[in-house]
Amino acid sequence: MRVTTRHIPAFLVSLGLALAPAGMAWAANDKDLYESEVASEGELSADEVEDEQLGHFLEAAEAIQNVREDYADQIREAEGEDALALQEEAREAMTTAVEDTGLDVHTYREIGYLLQERSELMDRANAVAAERG
């Protein structure tokens, strides 16, 4: 997948930096909630993010998007407990997708936050994406 400078922010937003903790809405898109949680816990600075981690982040983001596409219709059509079970199943699949890249969920979310907040990190991510072709 080729991700360009123009597309990375939209791509990240479309994922909603997806992995909400258990009990929160599936793939929550509430940027304020996300910012307050990650910013207060932030242990990683943009300078500390390695290019390899950016590559893993991009791989994970693509995998999460695939999971969302796989579950979206099912969740929309489900009701009650079935919808909640599908949401949890999707969240677990997203977690596995991130962990399969070598990142943990917390680091994935921190990198996503930093990408939105730090243009120099976004520039580096674009360079990594261009290398991946």
Sine and cosine of phi, psi and omega as CSV:
sin_phi,cos_phi,sin_psi,cos_psi,sin_omega,cos_omega
0.00,0.00,0.75,-0.66,0.03,-1.00
-0.99,-0.14,0.84,-0.55,-0.01,-1.00
-0.90,-0.43,0.83,-0.56,-0.03,-1.00
-0.97,-0.24,0.16,-0.99,-0.01,-1.00
-0.78,0.63,-0.70,0.72,-0.05,-1.00
-0.93,0.36,-0.47,0.88,-0.14,-0.99
-1.00,-0.07,-0.40,0.92,-0.05,-1.00
-0.87,0.50,-0.76,0.65,-0.01,-1.00
-0.85,0.52,-0.70,0.72,0.01,-1.00
-0.90,0.43,-0.63,0.78,0.01,-1.00
-0.89,0.46,-0.71,0.70,0.00,-1.00
-0.91,0.42,-0.68,0.73,0.00,-1.00
-0.91,0.43,-0.62,0.78,-0.01,-1.00
-0.89,0.46,-0.45,0.89,0.06,-1.00
-0.99,0.14,-0.28,0.96,-0.04,-1.00
0.89,0.46,0.37,0.93,-0.10,-0.99
0.69,0.72,0.88,0.48,-0.47,-0.88
-0.76,0.65,-0.53,0.85,-0.26,-0.97
-0.99,0.14,0.99,0.12,0.07,-1.00
-0.95,0.30,0.57,-0.82,0.06,-1.00
-0.87,0.49,0.34,-0.94,0.01,-1.00
-0.82,0.58,0.63,-0.78,0.02,-1.00
1.00,-0.06,-0.27,0.96,0.05,-1.00
-1.00,-0.06,0.26,-0.97,0.02,-1.00
-0.86,0.51,0.61,-0.79,0.01,-1.00
-0.84,0.53,0.79,-0.62,0.05,-1.00
0.77,0.64,0.77,0.64,-0.04,-1.00
-0.81,0.59,0.67,-0.74,0.00,-1.00
-0.96,-0.28,0.17,0.98,-0.05,-1.00
-0.98,0.22,0.99,-0.14,-0.08,-1.00
-0.87,0.49,-0.62,0.78,0.00,-1.00
-0.89,0.46,-0.69,0.72,0.03,-1.00
-0.89,0.46,-0.71,0.70,0.00,-1.00
-0.88,0.48,-0.74,0.67,-0.02,-1.00
-0.87,0.49,-0.69,0.72,-0.04,-1.00
-0.90,0.43,-0.61,0.79,0.00,-1.00
-0.95,0.32,-0.79,0.62,-0.08,-1.00
-0.96,0.28,-0.66,0.75,-0.02,-1.00
-0.88,0.47,-0.60,0.80,-0.01,-1.00
-0.96,0.26,-0.44,0.90,-0.01,-1.00
-0.99,-0.15,-0.12,0.99,-0.16,-0.99
-0.76,0.65,0.89,-0.46,0.02,-1.00
-0.93,-0.37,-0.20,0.98,-0.11,-0.99
-0.93,-0.37,0.71,-0.71,0.09,-1.00
-0.97,-0.25,0.34,-0.94,-0.01,-1.00
-0.85,0.53,-0.58,0.81,0.00,-1.00
-0.93,0.38,-0.41,0.91,-0.03,-1.00
-1.00,0.06,-0.23,0.97,-0.02,-1.00
-0.97,0.24,0.85,-0.53,0.00,-1.00
-1.00,0.05,0.42,-0.91,0.02,-1.00
-0.85,0.53,-0.59,0.81,0.03,-1.00
-0.88,0.48,-0.65,0.76,0.05,-1.00
-0.90,0.43,-0.61,0.79,0.05,-1.00
-0.89,0.45,-0.66,0.75,0.06,-1.00
-0.88,0.48,-0.69,0.72,0.05,-1.00
-0.89,0.45,-0.63,0.78,0.03,-1.00
-0.87,0.50,-0.73,0.69,-0.02,-1.00
-0.90,0.44,-0.63,0.77,0.06,-1.00
-0.89,0.46,-0.71,0.70,-0.01,-1.00
-0.90,0.44,-0.66,0.75,0.00,-1.00
-0.87,0.48,-0.66,0.75,0.04,-1.00
-0.90,0.43,-0.68,0.73,0.02,-1.00
-0.90,0.43,-0.64,0.77,0.04,-1.00
-0.90,0.45,-0.66,0.75,0.04,-1.00
-0.86,0.51,-0.66,0.75,0.03,-1.00
-0.89,0.45,-0.66,0.75,0.04,-1.00
-0.89,0.45,-0.72,0.70,0.01,-1.00
-0.85,0.53,-0.69,0.72,0.01,-1.00
-0.89,0.45,-0.63,0.78,0.00,-1.00
-0.91,0.42,-0.57,0.82,-0.11,-0.99
-0.98,-0.19,-0.31,0.95,-0.17,-0.99
-0.82,0.58,-0.79,0.61,-0.04,-1.00
-0.90,0.43,-0.67,0.74,0.00,-1.00
-0.87,0.50,-0.69,0.73,-0.02,-1.00
-0.92,0.39,-0.66,0.75,0.02,-1.00
-0.88,0.48,-0.59,0.80,-0.06,-1.00
-1.00,0.09,-0.34,0.94,-0.04,-1.00
-0.98,0.19,0.34,-0.94,0.02,-1.00
-0.75,-0.66,0.45,-0.90,0.14,-0.99
0.82,0.58,-0.76,-0.65,-0.05,-1.00
-0.88,0.47,-0.56,0.83,0.02,-1.00
-0.89,0.46,-0.67,0.75,0.02,-1.00
-0.91,0.42,-0.68,0.73,0.02,-1.00
-0.90,0.44,-0.64,0.76,0.01,-1.00
-0.91,0.42,-0.66,0.75,0.04,-1.00
-0.91,0.41,-0.62,0.78,0.05,-1.00
-0.88,0.47,-0.69,0.72,0.02,-1.00
-0.91,0.41,-0.66,0.75,0.03,-1.00
-0.88,0.48,-0.68,0.74,0.02,-1.00
-0.91,0.41,-0.67,0.74,0.02,-1.00
-0.88,0.48,-0.67,0.74,0.04,-1.00
-0.90,0.43,-0.63,0.77,0.04,-1.00
-0.91,0.42,-0.61,0.79,0.05,-1.00
-0.92,0.40,-0.67,0.75,0.03,-1.00
-0.87,0.49,-0.71,0.70,0.03,-1.00
-0.88,0.47,-0.65,0.76,0.01,-1.00
-0.87,0.50,-0.67,0.74,0.03,-1.00
-0.92,0.40,-0.76,0.65,-0.06,-1.00
-0.90,0.44,-0.50,0.86,0.04,-1.00
-0.91,0.41,-0.33,0.94,0.03,-1.00
-1.00,0.07,-0.18,0.98,-0.03,-1.00
0.98,-0.21,-0.03,1.00,0.07,-1.00
-0.99,-0.15,0.43,-0.90,0.21,-0.98
-1.00,-0.10,0.28,-0.96,-0.09,-1.00
-0.88,0.47,-0.65,0.76,-0.01,-1.00
-0.87,0.49,-0.71,0.70,0.01,-1.00
-0.91,0.42,-0.65,0.76,0.05,-1.00
-0.84,0.55,-0.73,0.69,-0.03,-1.00
-0.93,0.37,-0.63,0.78,0.04,-1.00
-0.89,0.45,-0.70,0.72,0.01,-1.00
-0.89,0.46,-0.67,0.74,0.03,-1.00
-0.86,0.52,-0.69,0.72,0.04,-1.00
-0.90,0.45,-0.74,0.68,-0.02,-1.00
-0.89,0.45,-0.58,0.82,0.04,-1.00
-0.88,0.47,-0.58,0.81,0.01,-1.00
-0.97,0.22,-0.45,0.89,-0.10,-0.99
-0.99,-0.12,-0.39,0.92,-0.14,-0.99
-0.83,-0.56,0.96,-0.29,-0.07,-1.00
-0.89,0.46,-0.53,0.85,-0.01,-1.00
-0.93,0.37,-0.54,0.84,0.07,-1.00
-0.95,0.31,-0.61,0.79,0.06,-1.00
-0.88,0.48,-0.65,0.76,0.05,-1.00
-0.87,0.49,-0.69,0.73,0.03,-1.00
-0.90,0.43,-0.65,0.76,0.03,-1.00
-0.89,0.46,-0.62,0.78,0.05,-1.00
-0.90,0.44,-0.62,0.78,0.03,-1.00
-0.91,0.41,-0.67,0.74,0.04,-1.00
-0.89,0.45,-0.69,0.72,0.01,-1.00
-0.89,0.47,-0.65,0.76,0.01,-1.00
-0.90,0.43,-0.61,0.79,0.04,-1.00
-0.91,0.42,-0.58,0.81,-0.01,-1.00
-0.95,0.33,-0.38,0.92,0.04,-1.00
0.96,0.28,0.00,0.00,0.00,0.00
